[in-house]
Every structure is written in C-alpha cells, then in structure tokens.
Amino acid sequence: MASQIDSLDQDLENASAGRRIIDSYGGISLHAQSHGESFLALAVHRLVGDGLYLMDEPEAALSPSRQLALLALLDNQVQRLGSQFVIATHSPILIADPDALIYQLSAEQGIQSVAYESTEHFQITRDFFSKRSRRILQSSVHGLTLFGSATMCRQATASRCPPSSAQSSLPVK
C-alpha cells in the first residue's frame, strides 16, 4: 500500500494536480516510518467522523506506550465524535478502557460479556508481573499450549509431552 501511495503521489506531482495522498497519512512517506508509526499515522489522519471501525489486532504494530496512545485516540473519537470501534485484540492495554464493552469468544461458551479483570489477557499479564520468577518461565517452556491444541515441549521433558506434540530443539540448561 505504501508503494502504491508513493507511486500515485508521483503521478500527481508530474501532472501538477491536486493534493498528495500521503497528506492524508500525515505527509510523511509510510516507507520512512516504522510499522507502528505508520499505523498511528493512519489512525490519527484517517479515523475521522462518527464512523464504525473494525480493527483486527491493532496492537501487533505497537509498543505498550503506543498502545496507550491509540487507546487515548480511540477514546477521543468515541467521546468527541461518537465513533464506535469493534476490536479483536489480545492486548490487556486496549481492553482497559473503563467504558468498553468486552466480549470474550470461546468454542466452549460462545460469546460472553466479561469484566476486564475476568479476561484471560488481564489475568495472564497480572500473574506474569506479580509472580515474575524462574518458576513461571520454566512452566511456560516445559509445556506451552498454543491456540488450545498445539503443544511445544523441551527435549528434557519430552517424556511428559503428549505424543502428538511438536518437539522443541531448545537447549536444556
């Protein structure tokens, strides 16, 4: 997309016509920005008006401090302009808005409204920071469940892994 915008802007400059497209993204080439910077530029300059916006894991490009900046931007859009956002996220930061309605989706229970502190994202983050120790890291490495089905195990613990799990080549200490 960034290359297409640059190309179209070059055509506009050659034709001496109109406003550059990149101006709608802050005026700086998206190639000259990091992934997170270009995402925030998009959010700041393109999320305007009282729209309905759908986002899929916007935190992927953003550091924790930039997630807070996005959260503030979204709050401003909702409060000032009446925008609505539906966001699929794993970020405990982005779901921390006190006015957000949080829905958790699971195969077992379907779609349920949940309190912030009841989300798995909040609980895992809270537990990690409150119990930061080698024990937590060891339990994560010895058997890590991904998406509820795939399991990775260290070679030293392979005998405790289910037979269908992928064997990790992590060094054993």
N, C-alpha and C positions, 0 to 999 in steps of 0.2 A: 504494500500500500504506500509506504514512504517513497519508494522509487517512482510509482505512478504519479504521486502528487508532485514530486520534483520535475518529472517529465512534463506534466500538464502546465506547471508554472513556467517552465522554459518556453513552451509554446505560446503562452500568454505574453511573456516578455518579448518574444520575437514578433508577435503580432501587435505589440504595444496596446494591448487591450485589457481593460478590467483589473479587478483586484486579484491578487495571488491567492491560491487555495490555501497555501501554508499559513496565511494570515489568520485563518480560522483555527489554527492549531498553535497560535502564539507567535508566529512569524519566524520561528527557527526550524530549519530542516529537521525532520524526525530522525534522519540519519546522524545528526550532530548531537543527539540526546541519548541518554541511556534508555533502556526499556521502560523503567519506572518513570523517568522524566517525561518521556513521550506519552505514556499513559495518563499521567496527571495533566499534561498539556491538553490532551483530548478531553478529559473530564472538565477542566476549567473553561475551555473555549467552545465545546460542542454540546454540553449538557445545559441547555438554556430553555426557559419556559416551563410551563406546568405539564410536563410530559410523563409518560410511563416508561421507565427504563428497566431493561432486563440485563443483568450482568452475571457472567459465569466466572467465578473465582478471580475477581479483580485484584486480590492480594498477591497473585502469582508474580507480578512485576514489582511489587512494592515492599520496601523495608518497613519495619514496625512504625518508625516515625512518619513515613509517607502514608501508611495505612491510617494513622491518626489524622493526617492532613486530608485524606479522602473522606474520612468519616465526618470531619468538620464541613467539608464541601457539600456532602450529601445532606447533612443536617440543614445547612443554609438553603439548599434547593427545596427541601421539604417545607421548612418554616416560612421562607420568603416567597416562594413561587408556587407552592402547592404540588410539587412533583411527587411522584411515587416511584419507589425502587423495589424490584424483586431481585434479590441477590442470592445466588448459590455460592456458599463460601465455607471454608474450613477455618477461617480466621476468628479467634475469640475477640480480636480488636474490632472487627467490622460488625459483629453482632452485639457489641457492648452498648450501643445507643439505647438509653433508658426508655425511649418511646417506640422502639422497634417491636414489631410482632415477629416472634421467632417460631418457625415451624421446622420440626425435625422429621426427616423422611427415613423410614426403615422398612425392610422387607417384612419384618415380623409384625410391626404395629402400624404400618401405613404412614399417614401424615398426621402429626400431632403438634398442637401448640405447646411450647415448653418455655419455662423460665430460663433466663440467661444462665444462672448457676446450675441448672439441671442439664445443660448441654454437655455432650462428651468433649467438645472443643475446650470449653472452660475448665472442666474437671481435669483433663489431661494436663493442660497448661498450669493450673493451680498446683496439682500434685508434683509436677516436674520442678517448679520453683520452690515449693515448700519442702521437698524431700530430695533435693539435688545431692545425690551421692553415687558412689560407685555401684551400690546395690541396684539403683534404678537403671543405670546404664547397662549393668550386667543382665538384668531381667529383660531389657529391650533387645539385647543382642542374642541371648540364648534362644529366644523363640518369639519372633515378631510376626503378628498376623497382619496381613495386608488385605484390605477390602473384604475381610471376613473369610477368605478361602486360602490364599497363598501363604505359605509359611517358610521363613528362612531360618536356618539353624547354623551355629558354628560347628566346625568339624568335631571339636571336643565333646559336643553334646549331641551328635548325630543319632546316637542310640536312643535318645529321648524324643527325637523328632518323628512325626508321623511318616510312614513310608512314602507318601505322595509328595512330601515337601522337597523343595529345591535345596541342595546342599550348598552352603556358602563356602567360599575359599578364604574367609577372613582368617588372619593369623591368630593363633591361640597364644595367650600370654600366660 
